[in-house]
Amino acid sequence: MPMLYTYLTWSVLLVLLWGVVFAITRNSLNSIYTASMGLLAGAISTVVCRIDLLDGAIKGAAIFSLFYFVFFSAMNWSHPHFVDLYWNNAAISGFRVFGVPVEELLFAATLGALWSNFYEHRYWQSRA
């Protein structure tokens, strides 16, 4: 039965992945959205495979988002028009949290969720 569960889980994930790939290729989404979707799919796949890594994924997303926000805010403070000059504001939502685009925080959260558990998942280690 566990082998059947594994096959069913990966079959559903692959169908969802191909659905996302199809939707992305048919729309003209900004690359930060597609990158965030890919990172989120990787983080979800990791947690589906090893549920014990869910806590680490949530903490990793929160901590990396906080660091990213602090450093991005420092950049905005030292260079006041940084986002307006170098971001394609027409291609993103335009919502900002204290000057930081929401898309950047979304990217940071999904990257933190995926990367925080990479070592434990890759080498099948558990946290002490």
Order of alpha helices (4+ residues) and beta strands (2+ residues): alpha-alpha-alpha-alpha-beta-beta-alpha-alpha
